[in-house]
Amino acid sequence: MATLTTQSWLARAGRYHPRLVAAAMAMNANDLPYAEPLLRQHLKEDPLDVAAIRMFAELAGRIGRYRDAENLLRRALELSPAFTAARANLALVLYRLNRPEEAIEELDRVIAEEPDNPGHANLHAATLGRIGEFDEALRLYAQVLESAPNQPRIWMSYGHMLKTVGRSSEGIAAYRRAIALMPTLGEAWWSLANLKTVRFSDEDIAAMQTALASGDIAEEDRFHLDFALGKALEDRGEADLSFAHYVRANALRRTRLDYDPDETTRMVDRLIEVATPEFFASHAGQGCDAPDPIFVLGMPRAGSTLVEQILSSHSLIEGTSELPDMPAVARREPRYPLSLAGMSANQLRDAGEDYMRRTRIQRKTERPFFIDKLPNNWVHIVLILAALPNARIVDPRRHPLGCCFSNFKQHFARGQAFSFALEDMGRYYRDYVRLMAHIDRVQPGRAHRVFYENMVEDTGMKIHALIIDITS
């Protein structure tokens, strides 16, 4: 969420308590540990200060506590319904919480109040893309950029959307336009690198190195530039220099994440504890009987995109990309995953139907099956098997060295916090394999495993076996 710059706060300091000004300056410097106690103390003394509530919501959002941020922003709007900046922040939080329809509802009010703000239109277009309304999103981006052509971040977002719909050359041009306007915009450089088809010139590499050497660029630009330079130098065969950039990018990115690999291990321990043969026998015949979903799950960078492309070429199967809905369903359950053991037949059916209801907006064809290729769904495999017993499961598997190193070279904007340290990644891979091996024992044959290397070496045979298994 955007906050006021330090300069803006100083210009208006006379209107605010000095403690709030100090908190704003700390937020602007991303010094959240310093800002948080200041905001807590301020709100303890003045719990109705909507500016402080909004700032505290932003702090919660920056560390991924989006539900806390939502509650705070709703409180600010309850106190001050005309607080448009808080409503815009709420729309962003709802977007981050993967509740796009609610985000659009808030954005409609925000845009009515501030129709000329390009940032609102940018979020509106991104949210339309989230529900698959790509044509409308692209139209909106083009409209915004016609009236505000010097907005580098909007050009970058436009590039993201163009890439999503397969208009790669136009996407590259949009990214290049963003860089021309803001040469230090690391995410635009990384977006070019992440296309995997762009080969950077000497001039490009020199420009990235110059941007990286700048002393006043944001951390986010810095690690994006390191990731991009890692890819550029890897393509040139300069392995040592490339790896040094990857190491530096990952190390900096890791400092911004609150990831504990022990929590993943404990989660898997609990899932194995719940997922006994008796558990599945006692819930046989329960859940939502819809056969529509095909879950392609497992590690990122293990061949899930290849599997999705193969499956979605079939006339009965629609590709819908990575959907956030199963994690959202799981979050509704108290004490998850231990609560799985006590879920009633009605609760399991409701969970399955909730998933089907949430994903309906993503389906644009009449094909009977659709693909959800969110890799993290492996953590919810027990819930999937119980709540959607007729769903298909595909587990793409790749050699751990190739898979983990490919993750290490990839910058994930969100959702893959394990991927920024090799030790974290090794432990995550081990826990994933451990849970899937347990599922093989207690529910044999439920997961169709596809080995990436075999798929590449014997494509025709493996494709045939996959299609037959999934559609039969």
VEXKOLLO-272936 format. One record per residue (C-alpha): residue number from 1; residue in three letters; y, z, x. Coordinates in steps of 0.25 Angstrom, whole numbers. Example, Ala and Ser with C-alpha at 12.3 -4.5 7.8 and 13.67 -1.06 7.14 Angstrom:
residues 2
+-----+------+-------+-------+-------+
: pos : code :     v :     w :     u :
+-----+------+-------+-------+-------+
:   1 :  ALA :   -18 :    31 :    49 :
:   2 :  SER :    -4 :    29 :    55 :
+-----+------+-------+-------+-------+
end
This chain:
residues 472
+-----+------+-------+-------+-------+
: pos : code :     v :     w :     u :
+-----+------+-------+-------+-------+
:   1 :  MET :     0 :     0 :     0 :
:   2 :  ALA :    14 :    -3 :     5 :
:   3 :  THR :    23 :     8 :     8 :
:   4 :  LEU :    38 :     8 :    11 :
:   5 :  THR :    41 :     5 :    26 :
:   6 :  THR :    47 :    16 :    35 :
:   7 :  GLN :    60 :     9 :    34 :
:   8 :  SER :    60 :     9 :    19 :
:   9 :  TRP :    57 :    24 :    18 :
:  10 :  LEU :    68 :    27 :    28 :
:  11 :  ALA :    78 :    18 :    21 :
:  12 :  ARG :    75 :    26 :     8 :
:  13 :  ALA :    72 :    40 :    15 :
:  14 :  GLY :    84 :    47 :     8 :
:  15 :  ARG :    76 :    45 :    -5 :
:  16 :  TYR :    63 :    52 :     0 :
:  17 :  HIS :    59 :    65 :     6 :
:  18 :  PRO :    58 :    65 :    21 :
:  19 :  ARG :    43 :    68 :    21 :
:  20 :  LEU :    41 :    56 :    12 :
:  21 :  VAL :    49 :    47 :    22 :
:  22 :  ALA :    40 :    52 :    33 :
:  23 :  ALA :    28 :    49 :    26 :
:  24 :  ALA :    33 :    35 :    23 :
:  25 :  MET :    35 :    33 :    38 :
:  26 :  ALA :    22 :    38 :    41 :
:  27 :  MET :    15 :    29 :    31 :
:  28 :  ASN :    23 :    17 :    37 :
:  29 :  ALA :    17 :    21 :    50 :
:  30 :  ASN :     3 :    22 :    44 :
:  31 :  ASP :     3 :    37 :    48 :
:  32 :  LEU :    -4 :    42 :    36 :
:  33 :  PRO :    -9 :    55 :    42 :
:  34 :  TYR :     6 :    59 :    43 :
:  35 :  ALA :    10 :    53 :    30 :
:  36 :  GLU :    -1 :    60 :    21 :
:  37 :  PRO :     3 :    74 :    23 :
:  38 :  LEU :    18 :    71 :    21 :
:  39 :  LEU :    15 :    64 :     8 :
:  40 :  ARG :     6 :    75 :     3 :
:  41 :  GLN :    16 :    86 :     6 :
:  42 :  HIS :    27 :    77 :    -1 :
:  43 :  LEU :    18 :    75 :   -13 :
:  44 :  LYS :    15 :    90 :   -14 :
:  45 :  GLU :    30 :    93 :   -15 :
:  46 :  ASP :    33 :    81 :   -23 :
:  47 :  PRO :    21 :    76 :   -31 :
:  48 :  LEU :    29 :    67 :   -39 :
:  49 :  ASP :    35 :    59 :   -28 :
:  50 :  VAL :    30 :    45 :   -32 :
:  51 :  ALA :    34 :    39 :   -18 :
:  52 :  ALA :    26 :    49 :   -11 :
:  53 :  ILE :    14 :    47 :   -20 :
:  54 :  ARG :    15 :    32 :   -18 :
:  55 :  MET :    15 :    34 :    -3 :
:  56 :  PHE :     3 :    44 :    -3 :
:  57 :  ALA :    -4 :    33 :   -12 :
:  58 :  GLU :    -1 :    23 :    -1 :
:  59 :  LEU :    -7 :    33 :    10 :
:  60 :  ALA :   -19 :    34 :     2 :
:  61 :  GLY :   -21 :    19 :     0 :
:  62 :  ARG :   -19 :    17 :    15 :
:  63 :  ILE :   -31 :    26 :    18 :
:  64 :  GLY :   -40 :    20 :     7 :
:  65 :  ARG :   -38 :    31 :    -3 :
:  66 :  TYR :   -35 :    21 :   -14 :
:  67 :  ARG :   -39 :    29 :   -26 :
:  68 :  ASP :   -29 :    40 :   -21 :
:  69 :  ALA :   -19 :    30 :   -19 :
:  70 :  GLU :   -21 :    25 :   -34 :
:  71 :  ASN :   -20 :    39 :   -40 :
:  72 :  LEU :    -7 :    42 :   -32 :
:  73 :  LEU :     0 :    29 :   -36 :
:  74 :  ARG :    -4 :    31 :   -51 :
:  75 :  ARG :     2 :    44 :   -50 :
:  76 :  ALA :    15 :    38 :   -44 :
:  77 :  LEU :    15 :    28 :   -55 :
:  78 :  GLU :    13 :    39 :   -65 :
:  79 :  LEU :    26 :    46 :   -60 :
:  80 :  SER :    33 :    33 :   -58 :
:  81 :  PRO :    28 :    21 :   -66 :
:  82 :  ALA :    39 :    12 :   -61 :
:  83 :  PHE :    35 :    15 :   -46 :
:  84 :  THR :    31 :     0 :   -43 :
:  85 :  ALA :    28 :     2 :   -29 :
:  86 :  ALA :    17 :    13 :   -32 :
:  87 :  ARG :    12 :     3 :   -43 :
:  88 :  ALA :    11 :    -8 :   -32 :
:  89 :  ASN :     3 :     2 :   -23 :
:  90 :  LEU :    -6 :     5 :   -35 :
:  91 :  ALA :    -9 :   -10 :   -37 :
:  92 :  LEU :   -13 :   -11 :   -22 :
:  93 :  VAL :   -22 :     2 :   -23 :
:  94 :  LEU :   -29 :    -4 :   -35 :
:  95 :  TYR :   -31 :   -17 :   -28 :
:  96 :  ARG :   -37 :    -9 :   -16 :
:  97 :  LEU :   -46 :    -2 :   -26 :
:  98 :  ASN :   -51 :   -15 :   -31 :
:  99 :  ARG :   -45 :   -13 :   -44 :
: 100 :  PRO :   -38 :   -27 :   -45 :
: 101 :  GLU :   -35 :   -27 :   -60 :
: 102 :  GLU :   -28 :   -14 :   -60 :
: 103 :  ALA :   -20 :   -18 :   -48 :
: 104 :  ILE :   -16 :   -31 :   -55 :
: 105 :  GLU :   -11 :   -22 :   -67 :
: 106 :  GLU :    -2 :   -14 :   -58 :
: 107 :  LEU :     3 :   -26 :   -50 :
: 108 :  ASP :     7 :   -33 :   -63 :
: 109 :  ARG :    17 :   -21 :   -65 :
: 110 :  VAL :    21 :   -21 :   -51 :
: 111 :  ILE :    24 :   -36 :   -51 :
: 112 :  ALA :    32 :   -34 :   -64 :
: 113 :  GLU :    40 :   -24 :   -57 :
: 114 :  GLU :    42 :   -31 :   -44 :
: 115 :  PRO :    39 :   -45 :   -46 :
: 116 :  ASP :    45 :   -50 :   -32 :
: 117 :  ASN :    36 :   -41 :   -23 :
: 118 :  PRO :    27 :   -50 :   -16 :
: 119 :  GLY :    18 :   -38 :   -12 :
: 120 :  HIS :    14 :   -36 :   -26 :
: 121 :  ALA :    11 :   -51 :   -28 :
: 122 :  ASN :     2 :   -50 :   -16 :
: 123 :  LEU :    -6 :   -39 :   -21 :
: 124 :  HIS :    -7 :   -46 :   -35 :
: 125 :  ALA :   -12 :   -58 :   -28 :
: 126 :  ALA :   -22 :   -50 :   -20 :
: 127 :  THR :   -27 :   -43 :   -32 :
: 128 :  LEU :   -29 :   -55 :   -40 :
: 129 :  GLY :   -38 :   -60 :   -28 :
: 130 :  ARG :   -46 :   -47 :   -30 :
: 131 :  ILE :   -50 :   -51 :   -44 :
: 132 :  GLY :   -53 :   -66 :   -40 :
: 133 :  GLU :   -40 :   -72 :   -46 :
: 134 :  PHE :   -38 :   -80 :   -33 :
: 135 :  ASP :   -30 :   -91 :   -39 :
: 136 :  GLU :   -20 :   -82 :   -45 :
: 137 :  ALA :   -19 :   -74 :   -33 :
: 138 :  LEU :   -16 :   -86 :   -24 :
: 139 :  ARG :    -6 :   -91 :   -34 :
: 140 :  LEU :     1 :   -78 :   -33 :
: 141 :  TYR :     1 :   -78 :   -18 :
: 142 :  ALA :     7 :   -92 :   -18 :
: 143 :  GLN :    18 :   -87 :   -28 :
: 144 :  VAL :    21 :   -75 :   -19 :
: 145 :  LEU :    22 :   -82 :    -6 :
: 146 :  GLU :    31 :   -93 :   -12 :
: 147 :  SER :    41 :   -83 :   -15 :
: 148 :  ALA :    39 :   -74 :    -3 :
: 149 :  PRO :    33 :   -83 :     8 :
: 150 :  ASN :    36 :   -73 :    20 :
: 151 :  GLN :    26 :   -63 :    16 :
: 152 :  PRO :    15 :   -63 :    27 :
: 153 :  ARG :     6 :   -53 :    20 :
: 154 :  ILE :     6 :   -61 :     7 :
: 155 :  TRP :     3 :   -74 :    15 :
: 156 :  MET :    -9 :   -66 :    21 :
: 157 :  SER :   -14 :   -61 :     7 :
: 158 :  TYR :   -13 :   -76 :     2 :
: 159 :  GLY :   -21 :   -80 :    14 :
: 160 :  HIS :   -32 :   -70 :    10 :
: 161 :  MET :   -32 :   -75 :    -4 :
: 162 :  LEU :   -33 :   -90 :     1 :
: 163 :  LYS :   -44 :   -86 :    10 :
: 164 :  THR :   -52 :   -79 :    -1 :
: 165 :  VAL :   -52 :   -92 :   -10 :
: 166 :  GLY :   -56 :  -101 :     2 :
: 167 :  ARG :   -42 :  -107 :     5 :
: 168 :  SER :   -44 :  -104 :    20 :
: 169 :  SER :   -34 :  -113 :    26 :
: 170 :  GLU :   -23 :  -109 :    16 :
: 171 :  GLY :   -27 :   -94 :    19 :
: 172 :  ILE :   -25 :   -97 :    34 :
: 173 :  ALA :   -12 :  -103 :    32 :
: 174 :  ALA :    -7 :   -91 :    24 :
: 175 :  TYR :   -12 :   -81 :    35 :
: 176 :  ARG :    -4 :   -90 :    45 :
: 177 :  ARG :     8 :   -89 :    36 :
: 178 :  ALA :     7 :   -74 :    36 :
: 179 :  ILE :     5 :   -73 :    51 :
: 180 :  ALA :    17 :   -82 :    53 :
: 181 :  LEU :    26 :   -72 :    45 :
: 182 :  MET :    20 :   -60 :    51 :
: 183 :  PRO :    13 :   -62 :    64 :
: 184 :  THR :     8 :   -48 :    65 :
: 185 :  LEU :     1 :   -48 :    52 :
: 186 :  GLY :   -13 :   -45 :    57 :
: 187 :  GLU :   -20 :   -46 :    44 :
: 188 :  ALA :   -16 :   -61 :    43 :
: 189 :  TRP :   -21 :   -64 :    57 :
: 190 :  TRP :   -34 :   -56 :    54 :
: 191 :  SER :   -35 :   -64 :    41 :
: 192 :  LEU :   -35 :   -77 :    49 :
: 193 :  ALA :   -46 :   -72 :    58 :
: 194 :  ASN :   -54 :   -67 :    47 :
: 195 :  LEU :   -55 :   -81 :    41 :
: 196 :  LYS :   -65 :   -83 :    53 :
: 197 :  THR :   -61 :   -98 :    53 :
: 198 :  VAL :   -47 :   -97 :    60 :
: 199 :  ARG :   -47 :   -98 :    75 :
: 200 :  PHE :   -34 :   -92 :    81 :
: 201 :  SER :   -26 :  -100 :    91 :
: 202 :  ASP :   -20 :   -94 :   104 :
: 203 :  GLU :    -7 :   -93 :    97 :
: 204 :  ASP :   -14 :   -85 :    86 :
: 205 :  ILE :   -20 :   -75 :    96 :
: 206 :  ALA :    -7 :   -74 :   103 :
: 207 :  ALA :     0 :   -71 :    90 :
: 208 :  MET :   -10 :   -60 :    86 :
: 209 :  GLN :    -9 :   -54 :   100 :
: 210 :  THR :     6 :   -53 :    99 :
: 211 :  ALA :     5 :   -47 :    85 :
: 212 :  LEU :    -5 :   -37 :    90 :
: 213 :  ALA :     4 :   -33 :   102 :
: 214 :  SER :    16 :   -30 :    93 :
: 215 :  GLY :    18 :   -15 :    93 :
: 216 :  ASP :    23 :   -14 :    79 :
: 217 :  ILE :    12 :   -20 :    71 :
: 218 :  ALA :     4 :   -12 :    60 :
: 219 :  GLU :   -10 :    -7 :    63 :
: 220 :  GLU :   -16 :   -16 :    52 :
: 221 :  ASP :   -10 :   -29 :    59 :
: 222 :  ARG :   -15 :   -24 :    72 :
: 223 :  PHE :   -30 :   -23 :    69 :
: 224 :  HIS :   -29 :   -36 :    61 :
: 225 :  LEU :   -24 :   -43 :    73 :
: 226 :  ASP :   -35 :   -37 :    82 :
: 227 :  PHE :   -45 :   -41 :    72 :
: 228 :  ALA :   -39 :   -55 :    72 :
: 229 :  LEU :   -38 :   -56 :    87 :
: 230 :  GLY :   -52 :   -51 :    88 :
: 231 :  LYS :   -57 :   -63 :    80 :
: 232 :  ALA :   -48 :   -73 :    87 :
: 233 :  LEU :   -53 :   -69 :   101 :
: 234 :  GLU :   -68 :   -68 :    96 :
: 235 :  ASP :   -66 :   -83 :    92 :
: 236 :  ARG :   -62 :   -86 :   106 :
: 237 :  GLY :   -74 :   -79 :   112 :
: 238 :  GLU :   -65 :   -68 :   118 :
: 239 :  ALA :   -75 :   -57 :   114 :
: 240 :  ASP :   -69 :   -45 :   122 :
: 241 :  LEU :   -55 :   -47 :   118 :
: 242 :  SER :   -60 :   -50 :   103 :
: 243 :  PHE :   -68 :   -37 :   103 :
: 244 :  ALA :   -56 :   -29 :   108 :
: 245 :  HIS :   -48 :   -33 :    97 :
: 246 :  TYR :   -59 :   -30 :    87 :
: 247 :  VAL :   -61 :   -16 :    92 :
: 248 :  ARG :   -46 :   -14 :    92 :
: 249 :  ALA :   -44 :   -19 :    78 :
: 250 :  ASN :   -56 :   -11 :    72 :
: 251 :  ALA :   -52 :     2 :    80 :
: 252 :  LEU :   -38 :     1 :    73 :
: 253 :  ARG :   -43 :    -2 :    60 :
: 254 :  ARG :   -53 :     9 :    60 :
: 255 :  THR :   -42 :    19 :    62 :
: 256 :  ARG :   -36 :    16 :    48 :
: 257 :  LEU :   -49 :    18 :    41 :
: 258 :  ASP :   -56 :    31 :    37 :
: 259 :  TYR :   -70 :    27 :    38 :
: 260 :  ASP :   -82 :    37 :    41 :
: 261 :  PRO :   -95 :    31 :    44 :
: 262 :  ASP :  -102 :    44 :    40 :
: 263 :  GLU :   -98 :    42 :    26 :
: 264 :  THR :  -105 :    29 :    25 :
: 265 :  THR :  -117 :    35 :    31 :
: 266 :  ARG :  -117 :    46 :    21 :
: 267 :  MET :  -115 :    36 :    10 :
: 268 :  VAL :  -127 :    29 :    14 :
: 269 :  ASP :  -135 :    42 :    15 :
: 270 :  ARG :  -131 :    46 :     1 :
: 271 :  LEU :  -135 :    32 :    -5 :
: 272 :  ILE :  -148 :    33 :     2 :
: 273 :  GLU :  -150 :    47 :    -4 :
: 274 :  VAL :  -147 :    41 :   -18 :
: 275 :  ALA :  -154 :    28 :   -17 :
: 276 :  THR :  -169 :    32 :   -18 :
: 277 :  PRO :  -180 :    25 :   -26 :
: 278 :  GLU :  -179 :    35 :   -36 :
: 279 :  PHE :  -164 :    33 :   -38 :
: 280 :  PHE :  -166 :    18 :   -41 :
: 281 :  ALA :  -179 :    21 :   -50 :
: 282 :  SER :  -171 :    30 :   -58 :
: 283 :  HIS :  -160 :    20 :   -60 :
: 284 :  ALA :  -168 :     8 :   -63 :
: 285 :  GLY :  -163 :     0 :   -74 :
: 286 :  GLN :  -150 :     6 :   -74 :
: 287 :  GLY :  -136 :     1 :   -70 :
: 288 :  CYS :  -129 :   -12 :   -74 :
: 289 :  ASP :  -139 :   -23 :   -75 :
: 290 :  ALA :  -130 :   -34 :   -71 :
: 291 :  PRO :  -136 :   -44 :   -61 :
: 292 :  ASP :  -123 :   -50 :   -57 :
: 293 :  PRO :  -119 :   -43 :   -44 :
: 294 :  ILE :  -124 :   -48 :   -30 :
: 295 :  PHE :  -120 :   -38 :   -20 :
: 296 :  VAL :  -119 :   -43 :    -6 :
: 297 :  LEU :  -117 :   -30 :     2 :
: 298 :  GLY :  -119 :   -24 :    16 :
: 299 :  MET :  -111 :   -26 :    29 :
: 300 :  PRO :   -99 :   -35 :    29 :
: 301 :  ARG :  -100 :   -46 :    39 :
: 302 :  ALA :  -115 :   -47 :    36 :
: 303 :  GLY :  -115 :   -61 :    29 :
: 304 :  SER :  -111 :   -56 :    15 :
: 305 :  THR :  -101 :   -68 :    13 :
: 306 :  LEU :  -112 :   -78 :    17 :
: 307 :  VAL :  -121 :   -72 :     7 :
: 308 :  GLU :  -110 :   -72 :    -4 :
: 309 :  GLN :  -107 :   -87 :    -1 :
: 310 :  ILE :  -122 :   -90 :    -2 :
: 311 :  LEU :  -124 :   -82 :   -15 :
: 312 :  SER :  -111 :   -87 :   -22 :
: 313 :  SER :  -115 :  -101 :   -20 :
: 314 :  HIS :  -126 :   -99 :   -30 :
: 315 :  SER :  -122 :  -103 :   -44 :
: 316 :  LEU :  -126 :   -90 :   -50 :
: 317 :  ILE :  -118 :   -81 :   -40 :
: 318 :  GLU :  -103 :   -79 :   -39 :
: 319 :  GLY :   -96 :   -73 :   -26 :
: 320 :  THR :   -86 :   -62 :   -29 :
: 321 :  SER :   -84 :   -57 :   -15 :
: 322 :  GLU :   -83 :   -42 :   -11 :
: 323 :  LEU :   -81 :   -34 :   -23 :
: 324 :  PRO :   -76 :   -19 :   -23 :
: 325 :  ASP :   -82 :   -15 :   -36 :
: 326 :  MET :   -95 :    -8 :   -32 :
: 327 :  PRO :   -88 :     2 :   -23 :
: 328 :  ALA :   -78 :     4 :   -34 :
: 329 :  VAL :   -90 :     7 :   -44 :
: 330 :  ALA :   -96 :    17 :   -33 :
: 331 :  ARG :   -83 :    24 :   -32 :
: 332 :  ARG :   -83 :    28 :   -46 :
: 333 :  GLU :   -95 :    37 :   -44 :
: 334 :  PRO :   -93 :    51 :   -40 :
: 335 :  ARG :  -100 :    56 :   -28 :
: 336 :  TYR :  -105 :    42 :   -25 :
: 337 :  PRO :  -116 :    38 :   -20 :
: 338 :  LEU :  -123 :    51 :   -23 :
: 339 :  SER :  -119 :    50 :   -37 :
: 340 :  LEU :  -127 :    38 :   -38 :
: 341 :  ALA :  -140 :    46 :   -40 :
: 342 :  GLY :  -134 :    52 :   -53 :
: 343 :  MET :  -129 :    40 :   -59 :
: 344 :  SER :  -134 :    38 :   -73 :
: 345 :  ALA :  -139 :    24 :   -79 :
: 346 :  ASN :  -125 :    23 :   -86 :
: 347 :  GLN :  -117 :    26 :   -74 :
: 348 :  LEU :  -125 :    15 :   -66 :
: 349 :  ARG :  -123 :     5 :   -77 :
: 350 :  ASP :  -108 :     8 :   -78 :
: 351 :  ALA :  -107 :     7 :   -62 :
: 352 :  GLY :  -114 :    -7 :   -63 :
: 353 :  GLU :  -106 :   -11 :   -75 :
: 354 :  ASP :   -93 :    -6 :   -68 :
: 355 :  TYR :   -96 :   -15 :   -56 :
: 356 :  MET :   -99 :   -27 :   -65 :
: 357 :  ARG :   -86 :   -25 :   -72 :
: 358 :  ARG :   -78 :   -23 :   -60 :
: 359 :  THR :   -83 :   -36 :   -53 :
: 360 :  ARG :   -82 :   -45 :   -66 :
: 361 :  ILE :   -68 :   -49 :   -62 :
: 362 :  GLN :   -73 :   -55 :   -49 :
: 363 :  ARG :   -82 :   -65 :   -56 :
: 364 :  LYS :   -76 :   -78 :   -58 :
: 365 :  THR :   -88 :   -86 :   -62 :
: 366 :  GLU :  -100 :   -85 :   -72 :
: 367 :  ARG :  -110 :   -84 :   -61 :
: 368 :  PRO :  -120 :   -73 :   -65 :
: 369 :  PHE :  -120 :   -66 :   -51 :
: 370 :  PHE :  -109 :   -62 :   -42 :
: 371 :  ILE :  -108 :   -57 :   -27 :
: 372 :  ASP :  -101 :   -44 :   -23 :
: 373 :  LYS :  -101 :   -45 :    -8 :
: 374 :  LEU :   -94 :   -32 :    -5 :
: 375 :  PRO :  -102 :   -27 :     8 :
: 376 :  ASN :   -99 :   -12 :     5 :
: 377 :  ASN :  -108 :   -12 :    -7 :
: 378 :  TRP :  -120 :    -9 :     1 :
: 379 :  VAL :  -115 :     6 :     0 :
: 380 :  HIS :  -116 :     4 :   -15 :
: 381 :  ILE :  -130 :    -2 :   -15 :
: 382 :  VAL :  -136 :    10 :   -22 :
: 383 :  LEU :  -126 :     9 :   -33 :
: 384 :  ILE :  -127 :    -6 :   -34 :
: 385 :  LEU :  -142 :    -5 :   -36 :
: 386 :  ALA :  -141 :     6 :   -47 :
: 387 :  ALA :  -129 :     1 :   -54 :
: 388 :  LEU :  -132 :   -14 :   -53 :
: 389 :  PRO :  -147 :   -15 :   -52 :
: 390 :  ASN :  -148 :   -30 :   -54 :
: 391 :  ALA :  -137 :   -33 :   -43 :
: 392 :  ARG :  -142 :   -41 :   -31 :
: 393 :  ILE :  -140 :   -36 :   -17 :
: 394 :  VAL :  -138 :   -44 :    -5 :
: 395 :  ASP :  -137 :   -37 :     9 :
: 396 :  PRO :  -132 :   -46 :    20 :
: 397 :  ARG :  -136 :   -41 :    33 :
: 398 :  ARG :  -132 :   -45 :    47 :
: 399 :  HIS :  -136 :   -40 :    61 :
: 400 :  PRO :  -128 :   -27 :    63 :
: 401 :  LEU :  -121 :   -31 :    76 :
: 402 :  GLY :  -116 :   -44 :    70 :
: 403 :  CYS :  -112 :   -38 :    57 :
: 404 :  CYS :  -105 :   -26 :    63 :
: 405 :  PHE :   -98 :   -33 :    73 :
: 406 :  SER :   -93 :   -43 :    63 :
: 407 :  ASN :   -88 :   -32 :    55 :
: 408 :  PHE :   -81 :   -26 :    67 :
: 409 :  LYS :   -73 :   -40 :    69 :
: 410 :  GLN :   -69 :   -40 :    54 :
: 411 :  HIS :   -57 :   -33 :    49 :
: 412 :  PHE :   -60 :   -28 :    34 :
: 413 :  ALA :   -48 :   -25 :    27 :
: 414 :  ARG :   -55 :   -14 :    19 :
: 415 :  GLY :   -69 :    -9 :    15 :
: 416 :  GLN :   -76 :    -9 :    28 :
: 417 :  ALA :   -71 :     3 :    36 :
: 418 :  PHE :   -84 :     4 :    44 :
: 419 :  SER :   -81 :    -9 :    51 :
: 420 :  PHE :   -70 :    -5 :    61 :
: 421 :  ALA :   -79 :     3 :    71 :
: 422 :  LEU :   -92 :    -2 :    76 :
: 423 :  GLU :   -98 :    12 :    75 :
: 424 :  ASP :   -94 :    13 :    60 :
: 425 :  MET :  -100 :    -1 :    58 :
: 426 :  GLY :  -113 :     2 :    64 :
: 427 :  ARG :  -115 :    14 :    56 :
: 428 :  TYR :  -110 :     7 :    43 :
: 429 :  TYR :  -120 :    -4 :    46 :
: 430 :  ARG :  -131 :     6 :    48 :
: 431 :  ASP :  -128 :    13 :    35 :
: 432 :  TYR :  -128 :     0 :    27 :
: 433 :  VAL :  -142 :    -4 :    33 :
: 434 :  ARG :  -147 :    10 :    30 :
: 435 :  LEU :  -143 :    10 :    15 :
: 436 :  MET :  -148 :    -4 :    13 :
: 437 :  ALA :  -161 :    -1 :    20 :
: 438 :  HIS :  -163 :    11 :    10 :
: 439 :  ILE :  -160 :     2 :    -2 :
: 440 :  ASP :  -171 :    -8 :     3 :
: 441 :  ARG :  -181 :     4 :     3 :
: 442 :  VAL :  -177 :     9 :   -11 :
: 443 :  GLN :  -174 :    -4 :   -18 :
: 444 :  PRO :  -182 :   -14 :   -10 :
: 445 :  GLY :  -177 :   -29 :   -12 :
: 446 :  ARG :  -164 :   -25 :   -19 :
: 447 :  ALA :  -155 :   -30 :    -7 :
: 448 :  HIS :  -157 :   -45 :    -3 :
: 449 :  ARG :  -154 :   -44 :    12 :
: 450 :  VAL :  -148 :   -56 :    19 :
: 451 :  PHE :  -148 :   -56 :    34 :
: 452 :  TYR :  -136 :   -64 :    39 :
: 453 :  GLU :  -142 :   -69 :    52 :
: 454 :  ASN :  -154 :   -74 :    44 :
: 455 :  MET :  -145 :   -81 :    33 :
: 456 :  VAL :  -138 :   -88 :    44 :
: 457 :  GLU :  -151 :   -93 :    51 :
: 458 :  ASP :  -159 :   -97 :    39 :
: 459 :  THR :  -148 :   -99 :    28 :
: 460 :  GLY :  -156 :  -107 :    18 :
: 461 :  MET :  -168 :   -98 :    17 :
: 462 :  LYS :  -160 :   -85 :    16 :
: 463 :  ILE :  -150 :   -91 :     6 :
: 464 :  HIS :  -161 :   -95 :    -3 :
: 465 :  ALA :  -168 :   -82 :    -2 :
: 466 :  LEU :  -154 :   -75 :    -5 :
: 467 :  ILE :  -151 :   -83 :   -17 :
: 468 :  ILE :  -165 :   -82 :   -23 :
: 469 :  ASP :  -165 :   -67 :   -22 :
: 470 :  ILE :  -151 :   -65 :   -27 :
: 471 :  THR :  -152 :   -74 :   -39 :
: 472 :  SER :  -166 :   -71 :   -43 :
+-----+------+-------+-------+-------+
end
